[in-house]
Amino acid sequence: MKREILISATQREVRVAILEDDQLVELQVDRPEARRMVGDIYWGKVEAVLPGLQAAFIDIGTDKSAFLHNSDLVYDEGDDDDADDAEPGDEPADVEQPDSPEAVAAEAPVTPSKPRGGRRRRKEPPQIQDVLKKGQEIIVQVSKEPISTKGSRVTAQVSMAGRFLVYMPFASRVGVSRKIGDRAERQRLRGQVESVMPKNSGGVIVRTVGEDVTLETFKRELDTLINQWSRINKKTKFVGKPPKLLHRETSLTRGIIRDLFSTKVDSLTVDSKQLHNEILEYLGGIAPELVERVHLYEDKKGLFDHAGVEQEIRDLFKRRCDLPSGGYLIVEPTEALVSIDVNSGRYTGKKDPEKTILRTNIEAAREVARQMRLRDVGGIIVADFIDMDTKQNRDKVLQELRTHLGRDRARTKAFSVSDLGLIEMTRQRVRQSHLQSMTEPCQVCHGTGRVFTAETIVRRMERSVRRMAAEGRRDHLLVRLHPDTATYVLEQEQDLMKKLEKGVGFGVEMRDDPLLRPDEFKLVVKGAGRDVTQQYAVA
């Protein structure tokens, strides 16, 4: 598979596009006003302990308090024969995060969630009230950025990511990324790292790109990460009272180079000379063999325009996503989940309808996985594929979906096809989706995507005028309507004002007002100029 990374930078924005076989599959955007927080380490203060939720709110200096679950505390995990199956950043069991301490003041006690274990034999996490007290100071790391009304999620299980290793100062094991499948290779890597690991200095996970790394490189990076953590830990002694930021995660560009740029990536192209020089300098210290794959783009035409991805970026906010054969997807984000509907569209096949449906669903499975990555959606995703008669075909579609989800850097899981023909999925969510971060709700429809029809607005206006008459008001009234609504009255209900005047017993005059929203009207007492809309327009 051909893989490319494109980086376009200006003073106010850095955009990173990842392409697979010349198709955009991932977009990351970094702006000063929306700084990325995942990986930042804070010296925080416990604001509230909630035994009923087995969680605590931590003041880290942000607008909303951070949420810490008891499964994210530092505790003895016990024996861990399969620690090599661990992945950096593995989350504990999903826990519903409340908006604030006030939002859970009357929360009924719930059964504490258990951390994920799989085959691992792990001890139960401690009761949070036995570990934390209000006002206590604690080091925490951001694992999920603020989303919607919720603050960030944090963990006390700090981890320091390097290019080849992830150092965990409060752990006690050496593991290997599960993406390295060969068991003998995993044992070899574990043995190498254990041989250079200082005694009682923490735990380590070998990252996927560390498969071909020498012992000396492991030792050099491990020493760097341990020293870095030592400096962060010492800061708590002289930075003053919490909340304080102790460590800021590396920039988006450096993070991409560290985590993604390897021999599996064919090229990296950047359109900023300054950033190009920084990348070359950074690579010179960690992976000099990759320097020749970095290219500076200097054409006047924009890099993303030249690569043909700018239009794809604009399209990622659309509801409809077309498939090659003629079918299409409808992507609908909601508060609870993201719904994806698969439609055959204009593709009708030739003879066998089951083959037609299978082909559309296979295409859709690939595109669903791509759109999840591209839009950076997270949480629960439900895909409604076209109904298939045979289990064999349903399994083919599920396998195709899982294969393409396997390319995603975020953790994903797709469940079997349900009795209703739905495939339920989960995708790791650490920040807002592009739709949430780059758009805002419409001030007219408030995010529903719908506004009242002109006829509905006219009927509401009519009820409001009659409500005034019922209270004995006899003021001459000026009704202001949006031009589109006023046009509807003139074309469809020409005698409306005369009938209304006759019914209420006072003058009613209509005027168009382009400053009004399409679904808005105003009632103004003529002469006095007094707006009485709020008083009478209740429905």
ABEGO torsion letter per residue (X at the ends): XBBBBBBBBBAABBBBBBBBGGBBABBBBBBAABBBABGBBBBBBBABBBAAAGBBBBBAGBABBBBBBAAABBBBAEBBAAAAABBBGBBBBBBBBBABAAAAAABBBBBBBBBBAEABBBBBBBBAAAABBBGBBBBBBBABBBBEABBBBBBABBBBBBAABBBBAABABBBBBAABABAAAAAAAAAAAAAABBBGAEBBBBBAAAAABBAAAAAAAAAAAAAAAAAAAAAAAAAEBOBBBABBBBBAAAAAAAAABBAABABBBBABAAAAAAAAAAAAAABAAAAAABBBBABABBAAAAAGAAAAAAAAABABBBBAAGBBBBBBBBAABBBBBBBAEABAEAABAAAAAAAAAAAAAAAAAAAAAAAGBBEBBBBBBBBBABAAAAAAAAAAAAAAAAABABBBBBBBBBAAGBBBBBBBBABBBAAAAABBBBAAAGGAGBBBBAAAAAAAAAAAAAAAAAAGBABBBBBBBBAAAAAAAAAABAAAAAAAAAAAGBBBBBBBBAABBAABBBBBBBGAGBBAAAAABAX
